[in-house]
Amino acid sequence: MKPIVAIVGRPNVGKSTLFNKLIGERLSIVDNQPGVTRDRLYRETEWCGTEFVLVDTGGLEPRNNDFMMSKIKQQAEVAMNEADVILFIVDGKAGVTSLDEEIAYVLRKKNKHVILIVNKVDNYLDQQDSVYEFWGLGFDSLIPISAEHKTNLGDMLDEITDKINKIELPEEEEGLKIAIIGRPNAGKSSLVNRLMGEERTIVSDIAGTTRDAIDTSFSYSDKKYVLIDTAGIRRKSKVEESLEYYSVLRAIKAIKRADVCFLMLDGKEGLTDQDKRIAGIAHEEQKPIIIVINKWDIVEKETNTMKNYVDLLRVDLPFLSYAPIEFVSALTGQRTLKLLELANFVSEEYTKRISTGLLNTILNEATILNAPPTRKGRVVKINYATQATAAPPKFIIFCNHPDLLHFSYLRYLENKFREAFGFDGCPIQFIVKKKGEN
């Protein structure tokens, strides 16, 4: 799993600007008004061969000073638990504020790698005295930068990678790792308890790396499993944005570690926008997914209730059309053991490799049945395909005009590949290249 580097600090110190400069894309909304960042972002990046996940925590929209003080302290507290390295951003022009001191106090309490980043230092010689003031916050690493002008970012990245390389990663438990993700009260903990019933042999209970995730290792039918039970991802209407975001961060960490993801939905409540967001995270991470509809025992049923539920999910989650759907009751144990069998099956599909000869036989049949459409007066000719990787399955298609091969035709090919080879529960990636290109 790649280490997580979180950017924290009070509003309007340049967190989103720094995030955008480091990842090379303008993804966060940058504005001089505090609280402008709404959707917190994370992106994978690397420096000199060291890969890590950079997280932009954004600012908080203040209601009053007490609110700002308490919520940003909570934000720093959770960052301290979730991140491997913390970039604590302060404003070099504004000097040390009481809020900076409060955040520093929280960050100093635990043994975490913290780098103090003094931003908006456009001219170090002129601002040298003001930079020295920040040493009083009590951190060993201090780097003055200008995120806007990309000044001294190289030294900062060197310090980040140095901290990352000093991290001792815990040994992972053996077994198929299953991340159980979803909103609170969907029944995640109930499912864990049900799967850990008397019939199973409990191997160990191990505290996870976060305060709200527990790794539980057990054996069933001579196979080992590790359940990663995450804290529920809350709806924005129930908690403040900062804490809701860090619930998502916990899910991201769990998903990255997992071999298979169980997306838990409340069968009584139905699909929500927050469910879609969680599903999107797992899909973006290219992990195999099983959609688990819990509390099916208390859902009022009519003719075709299950079929209608599936049809509705397929419409609302079109990007998870490959994910199997299972209806269970964690309370009664209905169909819960089938989830372990399904997880084994999906994991095998995820790591499956198709020979180039067989792959191209299916590809040729597909192109004969439905040739690539002619675009701009040019005929697209597909030469051949090969599987580049498993876990996730990734295919490279070589043709004469890669820029003209429309995504709708790639979706057609994906459907044909799934008909022939399965890949149930697994996302499939396509890369289109010109023939002869490496």
C-alpha positions, 0 to 999 in steps of 0.5 A, spaced: 500 500 500 502 506 498 503 511 504 498 517 505 501 524 505 495 529 508 496 536 507 493 540 513 492 547 516 488 552 517 484 555 511 487 560 506 494 558 507 495 555 500 493 548 501 489 547 495 494 551 491 500 546 493 496 540 492 495 542 484 502 544 483 504 537 486 500 533 482 500 537 475 493 538 474 488 544 476 483 539 480 482 543 487 478 550 486 483 555 488 480 562 491 482 567 496 476 566 500 477 561 506 472 555 505 472 554 498 474 547 497 468 543 497 470 536 494 476 533 498 481 530 493 486 525 493 491 523 487 497 518 487 503 521 485 511 520 485 518 523 486 524 520 484 521 513 484 517 514 491 510 513 490 505 516 495 497 518 495 497 526 496 491 528 500 488 535 499 484 536 506 481 543 504 479 548 508 473 549 513 467 554 512 467 557 519 461 559 522 465 562 528 471 562 532 469 556 536 467 552 531 473 553 526 478 552 532 474 545 534 473 542 527 480 544 525 483 541 531 479 535 529 481 535 522 488 535 525 487 529 530 484 525 524 490 526 519 494 524 525 491 517 525 490 516 518 496 519 514 503 516 514 506 523 513 503 530 514 504 537 511 502 542 516 502 548 512 502 555 515 502 562 512 509 565 512 506 572 510 501 572 516 506 569 521 504 564 527 497 565 529 493 562 535 490 557 530 496 554 528 499 553 535 492 549 536 493 545 530 501 544 532 499 542 539 495 536 536 500 534 531 505 534 536 502 529 541 503 523 537 509 520 534 508 522 526 512 524 521 510 532 520 513 537 516 512 544 517 511 548 510 511 555 511 508 557 504 508 564 501 515 565 502 516 569 495 523 572 497 527 568 503 532 573 504 526 579 505 522 574 509 527 570 513 526 573 520 518 571 519 520 564 517 524 563 523 518 565 528 515 558 526 521 554 529 517 556 535 511 551 533 516 545 535 517 541 529 524 538 527 523 539 519 521 546 516 521 548 509 519 555 506 516 555 499 512 558 495 506 554 492 504 559 487 511 560 484 513 553 485 519 555 489 523 550 493 518 544 492 524 540 490 527 540 497 520 539 500 519 533 496 526 530 498 524 531 505 517 527 504 520 521 500 525 521 506 520 521 511 516 515 507 522 511 506 523 511 514 516 508 515 516 501 517 510 498 514 506 493 518 506 486 516 500 484 512 496 478 515 495 472 510 489 470 507 484 474 502 483 481 504 476 483 504 474 490 505 467 492 508 465 499 505 459 503 506 455 508 510 454 507 517 448 502 519 448 498 513 450 492 517 458 492 516 459 490 523 453 485 523 456 482 517 463 481 520 460 478 527 456 473 523 462 471 518 466 470 525 460 465 528 462 459 532 463 455 526 469 459 524 476 458 527 478 465 529 486 466 528 487 473 531 484 480 532 489 485 530 488 492 531 488 496 524 492 502 523 487 507 524 482 508 530 476 505 526 478 499 522 479 493 525 483 487 521 480 480 523 483 474 521 480 467 520 479 461 517 473 457 513 473 451 509 481 451 509 482 458 507 484 464 510 481 471 510 482 478 513 476 482 514 477 489 514 471 493 517 472 500 516 468 506 520 462 508 516 462 513 511 457 518 513 452 522 509 454 530 509 447 531 513 449 528 519 456 530 520 461 536 518 464 535 512 471 535 515 470 528 519 465 526 513 471 526 508 476 523 513 471 517 513 472 517 506 479 517 507 479 511 511 475 507 506 480 509 501 486 506 505 482 500 506 480 499 499 487 500 497 489 494 501 483 489 499 483 484 494 476 484 494 471 489 496 464 488 499 460 494 498 454 494 503 447 497 502 441 498 506 436 494 503 431 498 506 433 505 505 436 503 498 441 507 494 443 514 496 448 519 493 453 517 498 453 510 496 454 512 489 460 516 492 463 510 495 462 505 489 466 510 485 472 510 489 472 502 489 471 503 482 477 508 481 481 504 485 480 498 480 478 493 485 473 487 484 467 489 487 461 485 490 455 489 491 451 486 498 444 488 499 443 487 507 437 487 511 433 483 506 429 479 511 425 486 513 424 488 506 417 488 504 417 483 498 412 483 492 413 479 485 419 481 482 422 485 488 429 482 487 429 483 480 426 490 480 432 492 485 437 489 481 435 493 475 434 499 479 441 498 481 444 497 474 441 504 472 444 508 478 451 504 478 452 503 470 459 503 472 459 497 476 455 493 471 460 488 472 459 487 479 455 481 482 449 483 487 448 479 493 442 479 497 443 477 505 441 478 512 447 479 517 442 479 522 439 472 520 445 469 516 441 468 510 446 467 504 452 470 508 457 464 507 455 465 500 459 471 500 466 468 502 465 463 496 463 469 491 469 473 494 474 467 492 471 466 485 471 474 484 479 474 486 480 468 481 477 472 476 481 478 477 488 475 477 486 471 471 490 471 464 488 470 457 493 467 452 494 472 446 492 467 441 485 465 444 484 473 446 485 475 438 480 469 436 475 473 440 477 479 438 477 477 430 470 474 431 467 481 435 470 485 429 467 481 424 460 481 427 461 489 428 467 492 425 469 499 428 466 505 425 469 509 419 470 516 422 472 522 418 473 518 412 478 513 415 477 506 416 480 504 423 483 497 423 484 493 429 491 489 428 491 485 435 490 485 442 494 482 448 493 482 456 498 487 459 497 485 466 492 481 471 489 484 477 486 489 474 485 485 467 488 490 463 488 489 455 492 493 450 489 494 443 493 495 437 490 499 431 492 504 425 488 510 428 488 509 436 485 516 436 479 514 432 477 508 436 471 511 440 470 509 447 463 506 445 466 501 441 471 499 446 465 498 451 462 493 445 469 489 446 469 489 453 462 486 453 465 481 448 471 479 452 466 478 458 462 474 454 468 469 453 472 470 459 468 472 464 471 477 469 465 477 473 466 483 479 472 485 475 473 492 472 477 491 465 482 497 462 483 498 455 489 501 452 489 503 445 496 504 441 498 504 434 501 498 431 509 498 432 508 502 439 512 500 445 
